[in-house]
Amino acid sequence: MPEDEENGVVQANGTENVEEQVTPETLERRERARKLRMLFSPPEMLDDDGKINQTYFRPTRQLFNPLSIQSLKWSEWQDSALLAGITQHGLHDWSSIIVEYLPNWVCQFLQLFNM
């Protein structure tokens, strides 16, 4: 939420201005929080002035493309290997199934493909 500490205006939802009473205690609390962020947060998480950089929390890459799953074709041996893995490890231990039965597959693909 963008703030203008000098005149006490806080923008809500980025469009409308809502007046907030900024007391010296509020400013002191904000400064203390900024110093703690600067002390304990990773440098790439903060702007130079100590405010939180929101882009730090956005995903940097897509782990997999769900559309590419449609192009995957199961062969008979993969089908039987998957069934054997599920029989041995259950429906939620995808990592073990991949290690033992389907080493060329990615865990997220198996989870999505079997939904």
C-alpha positions as CSV (number, residue, x, y, z in Angstrom):
1,M,0.0,0.0,0.0
2,P,1.7,3.2,-1.1
3,E,2.1,5.7,1.7
4,D,3.0,9.4,1.9
5,E,4.1,9.8,5.5
6,E,4.7,13.5,5.3
7,N,1.0,14.5,4.8
8,G,-0.6,11.4,6.2
9,V,-2.3,10.2,3.0
10,V,-2.5,6.5,2.4
11,Q,-3.7,5.2,-1.0
12,A,-6.1,2.3,-0.7
13,N,-6.4,0.0,-3.8
14,G,-4.1,2.4,-5.6
15,T,-6.9,4.7,-6.6
16,E,-8.6,6.5,-3.8
17,N,-7.0,8.5,-1.0
18,V,-8.0,7.8,2.5
19,E,-7.0,10.2,5.2
20,E,-5.1,8.7,8.1
21,Q,-4.0,10.5,11.3
22,V,-0.2,10.1,11.4
23,T,1.0,10.5,14.9
24,P,4.6,10.7,16.1
25,E,4.1,7.2,17.6
26,T,3.0,5.9,14.2
27,L,6.0,7.4,12.5
28,E,8.3,5.9,15.2
29,R,6.7,2.5,14.8
30,R,7.1,2.6,11.0
31,E,10.7,3.6,11.3
32,R,11.4,0.8,13.8
33,A,9.7,-1.7,11.4
34,R,11.9,-0.3,8.5
35,K,15.1,-0.8,10.5
36,L,14.1,-4.3,11.5
37,R,13.3,-5.1,7.8
38,M,16.7,-3.7,6.8
39,L,18.4,-5.8,9.5
40,F,16.7,-9.2,9.0
41,S,15.4,-9.3,5.4
42,P,17.4,-10.4,2.4
43,P,18.7,-7.4,0.4
44,E,16.8,-8.3,-2.8
45,M,13.5,-8.2,-0.8
46,L,13.8,-4.5,0.0
47,D,14.1,-1.2,-1.9
48,D,16.9,1.1,-1.1
49,D,14.7,3.0,1.4
50,G,13.8,-0.2,3.3
51,K,10.3,-0.6,1.9
52,I,9.2,-4.1,0.7
53,N,9.8,-4.8,-2.9
54,Q,6.6,-6.6,-4.0
55,T,8.2,-8.1,-7.1
56,Y,10.3,-10.2,-4.7
57,F,7.2,-12.3,-3.9
58,R,6.1,-12.9,-7.4
59,P,7.1,-16.2,-9.0
60,T,10.1,-15.9,-11.3
61,R,9.4,-18.8,-13.5
62,Q,6.8,-21.3,-14.3
63,L,7.6,-24.7,-13.0
64,F,5.7,-26.5,-15.8
65,N,3.4,-25.8,-18.6
66,P,0.0,-27.6,-18.0
67,L,-0.6,-27.5,-21.8
68,S,2.4,-29.6,-22.4
69,I,0.8,-32.4,-20.4
70,Q,-1.7,-32.9,-23.2
71,S,1.2,-33.8,-25.6
72,L,2.4,-36.6,-23.2
73,K,1.4,-40.0,-24.3
74,W,1.4,-43.0,-21.9
75,S,3.0,-46.1,-23.2
76,E,1.9,-49.5,-21.9
77,W,5.0,-49.9,-19.8
78,Q,4.6,-46.5,-18.2
79,D,1.0,-47.3,-17.4
80,S,1.9,-50.5,-15.7
81,A,4.9,-48.8,-13.9
82,L,2.6,-46.1,-12.6
83,L,0.1,-48.6,-11.3
84,A,2.8,-50.7,-9.7
85,G,4.2,-47.5,-8.0
86,I,0.8,-46.4,-6.8
87,T,0.2,-49.9,-5.4
88,Q,3.5,-49.9,-3.6
89,H,3.7,-46.2,-2.4
90,G,0.1,-45.0,-2.5
91,L,-1.4,-42.0,-4.3
92,H,0.6,-39.3,-2.5
93,D,4.3,-40.4,-2.6
94,W,5.0,-39.2,-6.2
95,S,8.7,-38.7,-5.6
96,S,9.2,-42.4,-4.7
97,I,7.2,-43.5,-7.6
98,I,9.3,-41.4,-10.0
99,V,12.6,-42.6,-8.5
100,E,11.7,-46.3,-8.7
101,Y,9.4,-46.6,-11.7
102,L,9.3,-43.4,-13.9
103,P,12.7,-41.7,-13.7
104,N,12.1,-39.5,-16.7
105,W,8.9,-37.9,-15.3
106,V,8.5,-34.8,-13.1
107,C,6.5,-35.1,-9.9
108,Q,4.1,-32.2,-11.0
109,F,3.3,-33.9,-14.3
110,L,2.3,-37.1,-12.6
111,Q,0.1,-35.2,-10.1
112,L,-1.7,-33.3,-12.8
113,F,-1.9,-36.2,-15.2
114,N,-3.6,-38.4,-12.6
115,M,-6.2,-35.8,-11.4
